[in-house]
Amino acid sequence: MSNGWHRATLKDLCVVDWGNTDLTKAAYVAGGEFLAVSAAGCDGRIGHKEHSKHTPVLSAIGAQCGKMFFPDEDFTAIKNTITLTPRDGQCTGRFLYYLLTFVELPQRGAGQPFISKGDIQSFAITFPSLHEQQRIVRILDDALAGIATAKANAEKNLRNARAIFEAHIQSVFTQHADGRKSTTLGEVIDLIVGFAFKSAKYTDNDDGVRLLRGDNIVQGRLRWDDVKKWSANDVEDYKRYWLREDDVVLAMDRPWVKAGLKRATIASDDLPALLVQRTASLRSRANIDSRFLMHLIGSEGFVRHILGVQTGIGVPHISGQQIKDFKFSLPTLAEQRQISNILESLRVETQRLESLYRRKLAALDALKKSLLHQAFSGQL
């Protein structure tokens, strides 16, 4: 323990209490005078206040369990939160907020983690004098504000890099140059829908043939970490479902999620593999370049088409015919290859920028952790 620092439990330093257990988000009022704080954060308004601003609030259950909030206006905390009101002369709310953001608080439960009031009351921390707390808070406020600004800029740049790439793809596939043929996917590809391989006959043998399911297809790539296999001695009847290098594959169940369209191109390292039901292989014919095809089905126009025709509520899905019905303007092969080269170069540059910004974000997170560590180990 650093010189001049003391150790005490949270119940000795502040009043630990549940948020109002009689209130849920149903009590929120549009345009309410006061802030409302739930386990998800400062996310609403309410008609009355129960706590003064700058009182730390802890999320006690759910996806944000263990996260601290620091309301900057008077508020009411609702169900599934714990408030920590500092006792006079012991600890400042801002210092407590920073400290409890840094330390690992005790959680219970596995599937649905939660924090108990009793565990928080008995949780022990080390803390300095009020004067030292105020000094540490001033340093952290300035430093973390700078880090937050830098992170916001890096995140904005990351979004911009992706947006520029997507906008370029959109511009390419919305052009209707003179002489381009209007066609459908069904006229330029051979579409194969996978087979219903029986799960009871899956094999764990190392020499088994990989089965490509919808779960293996993500945004622009394949993931084989949860692969199912079929016996290599029982493939003779399934020749139609062998995948080939440069095939473009598409998930047919829930084809689009928030992260994007689930599509990928088959590479040599992905073979041999067989196509499973509810996945589709789009195999280029002579008049369409496979790289162009991959970019085409990643375009906003194809995504809009898919979202407009997919059926089902729980698990939206598309049919092979709906895929083939997509209409677009087909450039010449030479133009397709030129477009693909440009988009590939832009994709590589976009990925380079994304990697740069992700590294910067990781470095900023590491800097924040380092600052908090120094602050609460008496080294700041």
DRENDREN-772183 format. One record per residue (C-alpha): residue in three letters; x, y, z. Coordinates in Angstrom, 2 decimals, decimal comma. Example, Ala and Ser with C-alpha at 12.3 -4.5 7.8 and 13.67 -1.06 7.14 Angstrom:
# DRENDREN-772183
<atom ALA <12,30 -4,50 7,80>> <atom SER <13,67 -1,06 7,14>> 
This chain:
# DRENDREN-772183
<atom MET <0,00 0,00 0,00>> <atom SER <1,35 3,45 -0,93>> <atom ASN <2,30 5,86 1,84>> <atom GLY <-0,72 7,85 3,00>> <atom TRP <-3,19 5,42 1,44>> <atom HIS <-5,77 3,59 3,55>> <atom ARG <-7,86 0,47 3,15>> <atom ALA <-11,58 0,19 3,81>> <atom THR <-14,72 -1,51 2,52>> <atom LEU <-17,12 0,34 0,25>> <atom LYS <-19,84 0,37 2,94>> <atom ASP <-17,42 2,35 5,15>> <atom LEU <-16,83 4,92 2,40>> <atom CYS <-20,28 5,30 0,89>> <atom VAL <-23,92 4,36 1,15>> <atom VAL <-24,43 1,29 -1,04>> <atom ASP <-28,01 0,81 -2,12>> <atom TRP <-30,10 -0,71 -4,86>> <atom GLY <-31,64 1,50 -7,49>> <atom ASN <-35,42 1,79 -7,16>> <atom THR <-36,50 -1,85 -7,51>> <atom ASP <-40,11 -0,79 -8,15>> <atom LEU <-39,13 1,05 -11,33>> <atom THR <-38,36 -0,34 -14,77>> <atom LYS <-37,96 1,40 -18,11>> <atom ALA <-41,74 1,46 -18,31>> <atom ALA <-41,54 4,39 -15,88>> <atom TYR <-39,52 6,49 -18,32>> <atom VAL <-41,19 9,71 -19,47>> <atom ALA <-40,44 11,35 -22,79>> <atom GLY <-39,08 14,80 -22,01>> <atom GLY <-38,90 14,05 -18,27>> <atom GLU <-37,13 16,63 -16,14>> <atom PHE <-34,55 14,21 -14,72>> <atom LEU <-32,15 11,59 -16,02>> <atom ALA <-32,97 7,89 -15,62>> <atom VAL <-30,22 5,30 -15,20>> <atom SER <-30,73 1,60 -15,87>> <atom ALA <-28,36 -1,38 -15,97>> <atom ALA <-27,74 -0,40 -19,59>> <atom GLY <-26,63 3,14 -18,71>> <atom CYS <-27,97 6,70 -18,67>> <atom ASP <-30,65 5,89 -21,21>> <atom GLY <-33,87 7,77 -20,45>> <atom ARG <-35,79 10,54 -18,71>> <atom ILE <-38,07 10,39 -15,71>> <atom GLY <-40,33 12,77 -13,78>> <atom HIS <-38,59 12,75 -10,38>> <atom LYS <-35,09 12,53 -8,91>> <atom GLU <-33,77 10,27 -6,16>> <atom HIS <-30,04 11,02 -6,40>> <atom SER <-27,82 14,01 -6,97>> <atom LYS <-25,50 14,20 -9,96>> <atom HIS <-21,99 12,77 -9,71>> <atom THR <-23,15 9,77 -7,70>> <atom PRO <-21,55 6,60 -9,14>> <atom VAL <-23,96 3,94 -10,40>> <atom LEU <-23,08 0,29 -11,02>> <atom SER <-24,80 -1,98 -13,54>> <atom ALA <-25,67 -5,08 -11,51>> <atom ILE <-26,95 -7,51 -14,16>> <atom GLY <-27,10 -8,07 -17,90>> <atom ALA <-24,79 -7,31 -20,80>> <atom GLN <-23,26 -4,27 -19,04>> <atom CYS <-22,86 -6,02 -15,69>> <atom GLY <-19,95 -4,50 -13,76>> <atom LYS <-19,86 -1,27 -15,76>> <atom MET <-19,81 2,04 -13,91>> <atom PHE <-21,81 5,14 -14,85>> <atom PHE <-21,30 8,69 -13,60>> <atom PRO <-24,43 10,80 -14,22>> <atom ASP <-23,67 14,47 -14,79>> <atom GLU <-27,16 15,59 -13,74>> <atom ASP <-29,65 14,73 -11,00>> <atom PHE <-31,20 11,32 -11,65>> <atom THR <-33,21 8,29 -10,58>> <atom ALA <-31,62 4,84 -10,75>> <atom ILE <-34,05 2,03 -11,55>> <atom LYS <-34,09 -1,76 -11,08>> <atom ASN <-30,84 -3,78 -11,49>> <atom THR <-28,51 -0,94 -10,54>> <atom ILE <-26,50 -0,20 -7,40>> <atom THR <-25,83 3,37 -6,30>> <atom LEU <-22,76 4,37 -4,29>> <atom THR <-23,24 7,69 -2,48>> <atom PRO <-19,93 8,85 -0,91>> <atom ARG <-19,96 9,69 2,79>> <atom ASP <-18,78 13,23 3,61>> <atom GLY <-15,05 13,59 4,04>> <atom GLN <-14,20 10,08 2,93>> <atom CYS <-14,19 9,78 -0,83>> <atom THR <-15,21 11,81 -3,87>> <atom GLY <-17,70 10,39 -6,34>> <atom ARG <-15,37 10,97 -9,29>> <atom PHE <-12,44 9,17 -7,62>> <atom LEU <-14,71 6,28 -6,68>> <atom TYR <-16,04 6,09 -10,24>> <atom TYR <-12,54 5,91 -11,74>> <atom LEU <-11,37 3,39 -9,15>> <atom LEU <-14,31 1,03 -9,61>> <atom THR <-13,94 1,30 -13,38>> <atom PHE <-10,36 0,06 -12,99>> <atom VAL <-10,76 -2,79 -10,48>> <atom GLU <-12,47 -6,12 -11,13>> <atom LEU <-15,68 -6,25 -9,12>> <atom PRO <-17,08 -9,56 -7,80>> <atom GLN <-19,67 -11,15 -10,05>> <atom ARG <-21,81 -14,22 -9,58>> <atom GLY <-23,59 -16,48 -12,03>> <atom ALA <-22,42 -17,95 -15,33>> <atom GLY <-25,08 -17,65 -18,01>> <atom GLN <-26,42 -14,38 -16,58>> <atom PRO <-23,75 -12,65 -14,46>> <atom PHE <-24,93 -10,41 -11,63>> <atom ILE <-23,47 -8,43 -8,74>> <atom SER <-24,89 -8,63 -5,24>> <atom LYS <-25,26 -5,65 -2,97>> <atom GLY <-23,62 -7,56 -0,11>> <atom ASP <-20,52 -8,32 -2,18>> <atom ILE <-20,18 -4,65 -3,09>> <atom GLN <-20,63 -3,51 0,50>> <atom SER <-17,82 -5,81 1,68>> <atom PHE <-15,54 -5,05 -1,27>> <atom ALA <-12,32 -3,45 0,02>> <atom ILE <-10,37 -0,70 -1,75>> <atom THR <-7,30 1,40 -1,03>> <atom PHE <-7,62 5,17 -1,23>> <atom PRO <-5,59 8,31 -0,42>> <atom SER <-6,59 11,58 1,26>> <atom LEU <-9,28 13,76 -0,27>> <atom HIS <-6,64 16,23 -1,46>> <atom GLU <-4,74 13,44 -3,24>> <atom GLN <-7,97 12,05 -4,69>> <atom GLN <-8,74 15,44 -6,19>> <atom ARG <-5,25 15,69 -7,69>> <atom ILE <-5,53 12,23 -9,24>> <atom VAL <-8,98 13,01 -10,62>> <atom ARG <-7,73 16,24 -12,26>> <atom ILE <-4,94 14,33 -14,01>> <atom LEU <-7,24 11,53 -15,11>> <atom ASP <-9,93 13,92 -16,33>> <atom ASP <-7,46 15,70 -18,60>> <atom ALA <-5,65 12,58 -19,80>> <atom LEU <-8,74 10,44 -20,38>> <atom ALA <-10,53 13,27 -22,16>> <atom GLY <-7,61 13,40 -24,59>> <atom ILE <-7,70 9,63 -25,02>> <atom ALA <-11,47 9,73 -25,60>> <atom THR <-11,03 12,38 -28,30>> <atom ALA <-8,26 10,37 -29,96>> <atom LYS <-10,42 7,22 -29,86>> <atom ALA <-13,39 9,04 -31,35>> <atom ASN <-11,20 10,31 -34,19>> <atom ALA <-9,74 6,84 -34,82>> <atom GLU <-13,20 5,26 -34,80>> <atom LYS <-14,45 7,93 -37,19>> <atom ASN <-11,51 7,30 -39,50>> <atom LEU <-12,19 3,57 -39,34>> <atom ARG <-15,83 4,12 -40,31>> <atom ASN <-14,78 6,52 -43,07>> <atom ALA <-12,34 4,01 -44,54>> <atom ARG <-15,10 1,42 -44,78>> <atom ALA <-17,61 3,95 -46,08>> <atom ILE <-15,28 5,07 -48,87>> <atom PHE <-14,83 1,48 -50,01>> <atom GLU <-18,57 0,75 -49,85>> <atom ALA <-19,38 4,01 -51,67>> <atom HIS <-16,95 3,12 -54,46>> <atom ILE <-18,54 -0,31 -54,87>> <atom GLN <-21,97 1,31 -54,91>> <atom SER <-20,92 3,80 -57,60>> <atom VAL <-19,50 0,99 -59,76>> <atom PHE <-22,65 -1,09 -59,66>> <atom THR <-25,10 1,76 -60,16>> <atom GLN <-23,48 2,95 -63,39>> <atom HIS <-25,43 2,16 -66,53>> <atom ALA <-22,90 2,81 -69,26>> <atom ASP <-23,98 2,69 -72,88>> <atom GLY <-23,62 -0,74 -74,41>> <atom ARG <-23,88 -2,67 -71,14>> <atom LYS <-26,22 -5,61 -71,27>> <atom SER <-29,04 -5,84 -68,75>> <atom THR <-29,17 -9,39 -67,41>> <atom THR <-29,87 -11,54 -64,36>> <atom LEU <-27,57 -13,66 -62,25>> <atom GLY <-29,34 -16,77 -63,48>> <atom GLU <-28,13 -16,04 -67,01>> <atom VAL <-24,44 -15,77 -66,09>> <atom ILE <-23,88 -18,36 -63,33>> <atom ASP <-24,51 -21,99 -62,55>> <atom LEU <-26,20 -22,04 -59,18>> <atom ILE <-25,90 -25,09 -56,96>> <atom VAL <-27,85 -25,49 -53,72>> <atom GLY <-26,28 -27,82 -51,15>> <atom PHE <-27,37 -31,30 -50,10>> <atom ALA <-29,02 -32,31 -46,81>> <atom PHE <-26,17 -34,40 -45,43>> <atom LYS <-27,45 -36,35 -42,40>> <atom SER <-25,79 -35,20 -39,19>> <atom ALA <-25,91 -38,75 -37,83>> <atom LYS <-23,30 -39,72 -40,44>> <atom TYR <-20,85 -36,88 -39,73>> <atom THR <-17,34 -38,14 -38,99>> <atom ASP <-14,51 -37,00 -36,74>> <atom ASN <-11,83 -38,65 -38,87>> <atom ASP <-8,97 -36,34 -39,84>> <atom ASP <-9,24 -37,45 -43,46>> <atom GLY <-12,95 -36,62 -43,64>> <atom VAL <-14,17 -34,11 -46,24>> <atom ARG <-15,21 -30,71 -44,87>> <atom LEU <-18,87 -29,76 -45,19>> <atom LEU <-19,55 -26,10 -45,96>> <atom ARG <-22,56 -24,93 -43,94>> <atom GLY <-24,07 -21,48 -43,59>> <atom ASP <-22,33 -21,15 -40,20>> <atom ASN <-18,97 -21,41 -41,96>> <atom ILE <-19,65 -18,37 -44,16>> <atom VAL <-19,05 -14,89 -42,77>> <atom GLN <-18,48 -11,47 -44,34>> <atom GLY <-16,01 -12,05 -47,17>> <atom ARG <-14,35 -15,17 -45,78>> <atom LEU <-14,84 -18,69 -44,48>> <atom ARG <-14,27 -19,89 -40,94>> <atom TRP <-13,54 -23,57 -40,40>> <atom ASP <-13,25 -23,53 -36,59>> <atom ASP <-16,50 -25,49 -36,14>> <atom VAL <-16,38 -27,67 -39,22>> <atom LYS <-18,38 -30,84 -39,76>> <atom LYS <-16,97 -33,64 -41,92>> <atom TRP <-18,20 -36,43 -44,19>> <atom SER <-16,48 -39,75 -44,71>> <atom ALA <-14,07 -39,67 -47,67>> <atom ASN <-15,26 -43,22 -48,47>> <atom ASP <-18,83 -42,05 -49,05>> <atom VAL <-18,62 -39,22 -51,56>> <atom GLU <-19,26 -40,93 -54,87>> <atom ASP <-22,97 -40,02 -54,92>> <atom TYR <-22,32 -36,36 -54,12>> <atom LYS <-20,15 -35,23 -57,04>> <atom ARG <-22,61 -32,42 -57,86>> <atom TYR <-21,88 -30,81 -54,49>> <atom TRP <-18,09 -30,65 -54,72>> <atom LEU <-16,94 -27,06 -54,44>> <atom ARG <-14,36 -25,61 -56,82>> <atom GLU <-11,76 -22,91 -56,48>> <atom ASP <-13,24 -19,43 -57,24>> <atom ASP <-16,81 -20,54 -56,51>> <atom VAL <-18,68 -17,75 -54,72>> <atom VAL <-20,71 -19,13 -51,82>> <atom LEU <-23,66 -17,53 -50,07>> <atom ALA <-25,57 -18,44 -46,91>> <atom MET <-29,27 -18,89 -47,69>> <atom ASP <-30,53 -18,86 -44,09>> <atom ARG <-30,22 -15,41 -42,54>> <atom PRO <-28,02 -14,31 -45,47>> <atom TRP <-27,63 -10,78 -44,16>> <atom VAL <-26,82 -9,76 -40,59>> <atom LYS <-25,74 -6,44 -39,12>> <atom ALA <-22,10 -7,18 -39,96>> <atom GLY <-23,01 -7,63 -43,62>> <atom LEU <-23,84 -10,24 -46,26>> <atom LYS <-22,55 -13,76 -45,54>> <atom ARG <-20,60 -14,51 -48,68>> <atom ALA <-17,10 -15,75 -49,55>> <atom THR <-14,92 -17,04 -52,37>> <atom ILE <-13,57 -20,59 -52,29>> <atom ALA <-9,77 -20,71 -52,28>> <atom SER <-7,56 -23,72 -52,95>> <atom ASP <-6,89 -24,06 -49,19>> <atom ASP <-10,63 -24,55 -48,60>> <atom LEU <-10,75 -27,68 -50,73>> <atom PRO <-11,84 -30,42 -50,78>> <atom ALA <-15,26 -29,47 -49,45>> <atom LEU <-18,89 -30,37 -50,06>> <atom LEU <-21,82 -27,96 -50,12>> <atom VAL <-24,54 -28,43 -47,48>> <atom GLN <-28,22 -27,51 -47,78>> <atom ARG <-29,25 -23,89 -47,27>> <atom THR <-25,98 -22,72 -48,80>> <atom ALA <-25,53 -21,79 -52,45>> <atom SER <-22,57 -21,92 -54,81>> <atom LEU <-22,53 -19,30 -57,58>> <atom ARG <-20,21 -20,63 -60,28>> <atom SER <-19,20 -18,17 -62,98>> <atom ARG <-19,86 -18,94 -66,62>> <atom ALA <-17,60 -17,70 -69,41>> <atom ASN <-19,08 -14,18 -69,56>> <atom ILE <-18,61 -13,18 -65,91>> <atom ASP <-15,41 -12,87 -63,90>> <atom SER <-15,53 -14,63 -60,52>> <atom ARG <-13,90 -11,68 -58,73>> <atom PHE <-16,46 -9,32 -60,29>> <atom LEU <-19,22 -11,70 -59,19>> <atom MET <-17,96 -11,61 -55,61>> <atom HIS <-18,04 -7,80 -55,57>> <atom LEU <-21,40 -7,76 -57,34>> <atom ILE <-23,20 -9,78 -54,68>> <atom GLY <-21,56 -7,63 -52,02>> <atom SER <-23,06 -4,52 -53,58>> <atom GLU <-25,86 -2,52 -52,02>> <atom GLY <-28,13 -3,38 -54,95>> <atom PHE <-27,86 -7,14 -54,36>> <atom VAL <-28,30 -6,71 -50,59>> <atom ARG <-31,45 -4,63 -51,16>> <atom HIS <-32,73 -7,33 -53,51>> <atom ILE <-32,11 -10,07 -50,94>> <atom LEU <-33,71 -8,13 -48,09>> <atom GLY <-36,71 -7,41 -50,29>> <atom VAL <-37,42 -11,03 -51,23>> <atom GLN <-36,27 -13,08 -48,23>> <atom THR <-39,03 -14,89 -46,33>> <atom GLY <-39,42 -16,18 -42,80>> <atom ILE <-39,46 -14,28 -39,50>> <atom GLY <-37,39 -16,30 -37,04>> <atom VAL <-34,81 -17,32 -39,64>> <atom PRO <-35,13 -15,25 -42,85>> <atom HIS <-34,10 -17,25 -45,89>> <atom ILE <-33,78 -16,97 -49,66>> <atom SER <-34,25 -19,45 -52,48>> <atom GLY <-31,99 -20,29 -55,37>> <atom GLN <-34,48 -18,74 -57,78>> <atom GLN <-34,51 -15,48 -55,83>> <atom ILE <-30,74 -15,34 -56,14>> <atom LYS <-30,91 -15,98 -59,89>> <atom ASP <-33,60 -13,31 -60,35>> <atom PHE <-31,28 -10,44 -59,40>> <atom LYS <-31,01 -7,97 -62,30>> <atom PHE <-27,91 -5,91 -63,10>> <atom SER <-25,95 -4,32 -65,93>> <atom LEU <-23,16 -6,58 -67,19>> <atom PRO <-19,94 -4,90 -68,37>> <atom THR <-17,62 -6,61 -70,83>> <atom LEU <-15,14 -9,12 -69,43>> <atom ALA <-12,32 -6,63 -69,90>> <atom GLU <-14,28 -4,00 -67,94>> <atom GLN <-15,13 -6,53 -65,23>> <atom ARG <-11,47 -7,39 -64,76>> <atom GLN <-10,49 -3,74 -64,68>> <atom ILE <-13,22 -3,01 -62,12>> <atom SER <-12,12 -6,00 -60,04>> <atom ASN <-8,49 -4,86 -60,09>> <atom ILE <-9,47 -1,39 -58,91>> <atom LEU <-11,74 -2,73 -56,17>> <atom GLU <-9,11 -5,21 -55,03>> <atom SER <-6,51 -2,45 -54,74>> <atom LEU <-8,97 -0,29 -52,83>> <atom ARG <-9,91 -3,23 -50,58>> <atom VAL <-6,25 -3,87 -49,73>> <atom GLU <-5,71 -0,19 -48,91>> <atom THR <-8,92 -0,12 -46,86>> <atom GLN <-7,77 -3,17 -44,89>> <atom ARG <-4,39 -1,53 -44,30>> <atom LEU <-6,09 1,57 -42,92>> <atom GLU <-8,48 -0,49 -40,81>> <atom SER <-5,54 -2,40 -39,33>> <atom LEU <-3,76 0,89 -38,60>> <atom TYR <-6,79 2,38 -36,85>> <atom ARG <-7,47 -0,82 -34,87>> <atom ARG <-3,87 -0,82 -33,64>> <atom LYS <-4,27 2,81 -32,64>> <atom LEU <-7,47 2,01 -30,74>> <atom ALA <-5,76 -0,90 -28,98>> <atom ALA <-2,84 1,37 -28,05>> <atom LEU <-5,22 3,98 -26,64>> <atom ASP <-7,01 1,33 -24,56>> <atom ALA <-3,64 0,13 -23,26>> <atom LEU <-2,67 3,71 -22,40>> <atom LYS <-5,91 4,19 -20,49>> <atom LYS <-5,33 0,99 -18,49>> <atom SER <-1,76 2,06 -17,77>> <atom LEU <-2,90 5,47 -16,50>> <atom LEU <-5,52 3,91 -14,23>> <atom HIS <-3,00 1,40 -12,93>> <atom GLN <-0,57 4,21 -12,08>> <atom ALA <-3,36 6,25 -10,49>> <atom PHE <-4,49 3,48 -8,13>> <atom SER <-1,10 2,10 -7,28>> <atom GLY <0,13 5,49 -6,02>> <atom GLN <2,48 6,07 -8,98>> <atom LEU <0,71 8,98 -10,67>> 
